[in-house]
Amino acid sequence: MERRPFGRTGLEVSRVGLGAAQHGRSDVSDGHVERVLNLALDLGINFIDTAPSYGRSEERIGRFLSHRKDEFTVATKCGCYGDLTRGEYVDYSRKAILEGLEGSRRRLKLDVIDIFQFHGLPPPELLEEAFEVLFEVKEKGLVRFVGVSADGPRAAAFAGKPTGELDAGEVARRWRVDTWQFTYNIISQEAAWELIPVLRELSMGTIVKRPLSNVVWRFEERPEGDFLGRPWERAREMPLGELARDMPLTEFALRFVLSHPGVDVALVGTISEEHLREDVRYAEKGPLPEEMVRRAKDTFLSMFGT
C-alpha cells in the first residue's frame, strides 16, 4: 500500500489506517479481533488508532500485536473515559491526563506511546492547563508525538457535537501539536474548507475519521440520534449513486477522501476481515479521476454550502 510523509513527524503512514473502536467490543471474541488486527498489518496497514473509551481495544492491541510493534504506529487518546455500555465521561484535568497516559502505556504494553491525542477539545477553562500537560509528557519522552481529535465548528455542529466558543482551527494555530484527527467524507465535506487548509499550513499530520460516514447509506430507516441520523438524511438527499457512476459506493467514498492532497491517513473501522481486504483493495486503486472529485465537491457545495 502507498505510504506518505506524516506531517512534520518524520513518520510515513499507510493511506489507510485501522480505527480500532469496534475491536474493543466485548461481544466480539478475542480470537476474531486477533485475526483482524494481524490481518491489518499483513495487508500493509501501519497505523492504528485507539482510545481508553473503546472498551478492550487498547488491551487487545497490546496483547495481540506487541510482538509486531516495529511494524506500526499506534495513536491513543485521553480526556474521554468509560465506554458506551457503562457511560462515557470527560476529564481533562492534569491528574486525569497523566493517569490516563499511564493506563494506556500499561494496556498497550509500551514504555513510550507513539501519538497521544486529546479525544475532543478540553473545555475553555482547562484549555491552557491541558495543553501544558500534553506538551509536558512529550518533553519527558513518555510520548513521541501529541495531537488532537476534534472537528471544525460546522462539522462538529452537523455531527450533533457543537464546540461552542472553541474553533478547532484557531486552537491548532495556538497550540501547534504534531497531528490532528477530524471528520471528512463525501457526506460531511466541511473540513475541506474550515480545517484542512490550516493543518496543511502548519504541517500537521492529518488523520481522517469516519471516511465512510459509518456507511449510513446502507440503512433503510433513519438511525436514532443526530450522529448517524443527520448523515443518513444527507445521504438520501445527495445523488450518491449518480456521483459514483458504476463504482461501488464504498469504493467511491473512500477514494474520494484519499483524493484530497491534505489527507495523510484515513481510518477504516471495520471488524470484518472481508471488508478490511476490500477497503485496502479500493485504496490501492489510488485517487479518483479529477472530474469525479470536482463533481462531488460541486454537488456538496450547491446543496449545503461552505
C-alpha positions in Angstrom: 0.0 0.0 0.0 1.1 3.6 -0.7 2.7 5.4 2.2 3.2 9.1 2.6 5.0 11.5 4.9 3.0 12.2 8.1 3.2 16.0 8.6 6.4 17.0 10.2 6.7 13.9 12.4 9.2 12.1 10.1 6.9 9.1 10.1 5.5 7.5 6.9 1.9 6.2 7.2 -0.2 3.9 5.0 -3.0 5.8 3.3 -5.5 3.5 5.1 -5.3 3.1 8.9 -7.3 1.0 11.3 -9.7 2.7 13.6 -9.9 0.2 16.5 -13.1 1.2 18.3 -15.1 -1.9 17.4 -12.1 -4.1 18.2 -12.7 -3.4 21.9 -16.3 -4.7 21.9 -17.0 -7.4 24.5 -19.4 -9.2 22.1 -16.6 -9.9 19.6 -14.3 -12.8 20.5 -10.6 -12.4 21.3 -9.8 -14.8 18.5 -11.6 -12.8 15.9 -10.0 -9.5 17.0 -6.6 -11.1 17.0 -7.1 -12.2 13.4 -8.3 -8.8 12.2 -5.5 -6.9 13.9 -2.9 -9.1 12.4 -4.6 -9.1 9.0 -4.4 -5.3 9.0 -0.6 -5.4 9.4 -0.3 -8.2 6.8 -2.2 -6.0 4.3 0.3 -3.2 4.7 -1.6 -1.0 7.2 0.9 0.6 9.6 -1.3 3.0 11.6 -3.8 2.0 14.3 -5.9 4.5 16.3 -7.5 3.5 19.6 -8.7 5.1 22.9 -9.4 4.2 26.5 -13.1 4.6 25.8 -13.0 1.9 23.1 -13.7 -1.0 25.5 -10.9 -3.5 25.5 -9.3 -2.1 22.3 -6.0 -0.9 23.9 -5.6 -4.1 25.9 -6.2 -6.3 22.9 -3.7 -4.3 20.7 -1.1 -4.7 23.4 -1.8 -8.4 23.8 -2.1 -9.4 20.2 0.4 -7.0 18.4 3.1 -6.3 20.9 5.4 -8.8 19.1 4.9 -6.8 15.9 5.3 -3.3 17.3 8.0 -2.3 14.9 5.5 -2.7 12.1 3.0 0.0 13.0 2.4 3.4 14.7 -0.3 3.4 17.4 -2.2 6.5 18.4 -4.4 6.7 21.5 -6.2 9.4 23.4 -7.0 11.0 26.7 -9.8 13.1 28.1 -12.7 10.8 27.4 -13.1 7.7 29.5 -15.6 4.9 30.3 -17.4 3.3 27.3 -20.8 3.3 25.6 -22.1 0.5 27.7 -21.2 1.9 31.1 -21.3 5.5 30.1 -18.6 7.9 29.0 -17.3 10.9 30.9 -14.9 13.7 30.1 -12.0 14.8 32.3 -9.1 17.0 31.1 -7.6 17.7 34.5 -3.8 17.2 34.9 -4.4 14.2 37.1 -6.7 12.5 34.6 -4.4 13.1 31.7 -1.4 11.7 33.5 -3.3 8.7 34.9 -4.9 8.1 31.5 -1.4 8.0 29.9 -0.1 5.5 32.4 -3.2 3.3 31.9 -2.7 3.4 28.1 1.0 2.6 28.4 0.2 -0.4 30.6 -2.6 -1.8 28.4 -0.7 -1.2 25.1 2.5 -2.7 26.7 4.5 0.3 25.6 7.0 2.4 27.5 6.5 5.2 25.0 3.3 6.0 23.2 3.7 6.9 19.6 0.9 9.5 19.4 -1.1 10.8 22.4 -4.2 12.8 21.4 -6.9 14.8 23.1 -10.2 13.0 22.5 -12.0 16.2 21.7 -11.3 19.8 22.8 -10.9 20.4 26.5 -13.3 22.9 28.0 -12.2 26.6 27.8 -11.4 26.8 31.5 -9.0 23.9 31.2 -7.6 24.5 27.8 -4.3 26.2 28.9 -3.6 23.6 31.6 -4.5 20.6 29.5 -2.2 21.6 26.6 0.6 22.3 29.1 0.4 18.8 30.3 0.2 17.4 26.8 3.4 19.0 25.8 5.0 18.2 29.1 4.6 14.4 28.6 6.2 14.8 25.2 9.1 16.7 26.6 9.6 13.9 29.2 9.8 11.3 26.5 6.7 9.4 27.6 5.1 10.0 24.1 6.7 10.6 20.8 4.1 13.0 19.3 1.0 14.8 20.5 -2.3 15.5 18.7 -5.9 16.4 18.9 -9.1 14.7 17.6 -11.6 17.4 17.0 -13.8 18.8 14.2 -14.2 22.3 13.0 -17.3 24.3 14.1 -19.6 23.4 11.2 -18.6 19.7 11.0 -19.0 19.4 14.8 -22.4 21.0 14.7 -23.5 18.7 11.9 -22.5 15.7 14.0 -24.5 17.0 16.9 -21.4 17.8 18.9 -21.1 21.6 18.8 -17.8 23.0 20.1 -19.3 26.2 21.5 -16.9 29.1 21.6 -13.9 27.0 20.6 -12.8 26.8 16.9 -10.5 23.9 16.1 -8.6 25.9 13.5 -7.8 28.6 16.0 -6.8 26.1 18.6 -4.5 24.4 16.1 -2.8 27.8 15.4 -2.2 28.5 19.1 -1.1 25.0 20.2 1.0 23.5 17.4 0.6 19.8 18.0 2.0 17.2 15.7 -1.2 15.6 14.4 -4.9 16.4 14.1 -7.8 14.0 13.6 -11.1 15.1 12.1 -14.2 14.0 10.2 -14.1 14.2 6.4 -16.2 12.2 3.9 -18.4 12.5 0.9 -21.4 13.5 3.1 -19.5 15.8 5.5 -17.0 17.8 3.5 -16.8 20.8 5.8 -13.2 20.1 6.8 -12.0 20.8 3.3 -12.8 24.5 3.9 -12.7 25.1 7.6 -9.8 22.9 8.9 -7.6 21.1 6.3 -6.0 24.4 4.9 -4.9 25.4 8.4 -3.5 22.0 9.2 -1.6 21.9 5.9 -0.2 25.4 6.6 1.0 24.2 10.0 2.5 20.9 8.5 0.5 18.8 10.9 -0.1 15.1 10.2 -3.7 14.6 9.2 -5.9 11.7 10.3 -9.4 11.3 8.9 -12.0 9.6 11.0 -15.3 8.2 9.6 -14.1 8.4 5.9 -17.1 6.2 5.0 -19.5 8.1 7.2 -20.3 4.8 9.0 -21.7 3.6 5.7 -25.1 5.2 6.6 -26.5 4.8 3.1 -27.0 1.1 3.9 -29.8 1.8 6.4 -33.3 1.6 5.2 -34.6 3.8 8.0 -33.2 6.8 9.8 -30.9 5.8 12.7 -31.7 7.3 16.1 -29.9 10.4 17.1 -28.1 13.1 15.1 -24.7 11.4 15.0 -25.9 8.9 12.4 -29.3 10.3 11.6 -28.2 13.6 10.1 -25.6 11.9 7.7 -28.3 9.4 6.7 -30.6 12.3 5.8 -27.8 13.9 3.7 -27.1 10.5 2.1 -30.7 10.4 1.0 -30.6 13.9 -0.4 -27.3 13.6 -2.3 -27.3 11.8 -5.7 -24.6 9.4 -4.4 -25.3 6.7 -7.0 -25.1 9.2 -9.8 -21.8 10.6 -8.5 -20.3 7.1 -8.1 -21.5 6.0 -11.5 -20.7 2.3 -11.9 -18.3 2.2 -9.0 -19.3 0.6 -5.7 -20.4 3.4 -3.3 -17.9 2.3 -0.6 -15.0 2.5 -3.1 -16.1 5.9 -4.4 -16.5 7.3 -0.8 -13.1 6.0 0.3 -11.2 7.1 -2.8 -12.9 10.5 -2.6 -11.3 11.1 0.8 -7.9 9.8 -0.3 -8.0 12.1 -3.3 -7.6 15.1 -1.1 -4.0 16.1 -1.0 -4.4 17.3 2.6 -5.3 13.8 3.9 -2.4 11.6 5.1 -4.3 8.6 6.5 -8.0 7.6 6.6 -9.2 5.3 9.4 -11.5 2.4 8.4 -13.2 0.9 11.5 -14.4 -2.4 10.2 -14.2 -5.6 12.3 -14.8 -7.7 9.2 -11.9 -9.4 7.5 -13.7 -9.3 4.2 -14.4 -5.6 4.4 -10.9 -4.8 5.5 -9.4 -6.6 2.5 -12.0 -4.7 0.3 -11.1 -1.3 1.8 -7.4 -1.9 1.2 -8.0 -3.0 -2.3 -10.0 0.1 -3.0 -7.3 2.4 -1.6 -4.7 0.7 -3.7 -6.5 1.9 -6.8 -5.4 5.4 -6.0 -7.2 8.8 -6.3 -10.4 9.2 -8.2 -10.4 11.0 -11.6 -10.2 14.7 -11.1 -13.6 15.2 -12.8 -15.4 12.9 -10.4 -13.9 14.7 -7.4 -14.9 18.1 -8.8 -18.5 16.9 -9.4 -18.7 15.5 -5.8 -17.4 18.8 -4.3 -19.6 21.0 -6.5 -22.7 18.9 -5.7 -22.0 19.2 -1.9 -21.4 23.0 -2.2 -24.6 23.6 -4.2 -26.7 21.6 -1.7 -25.1 22.5 1.6 -22.8 25.5 1.0 -19.5 26.1 2.8 
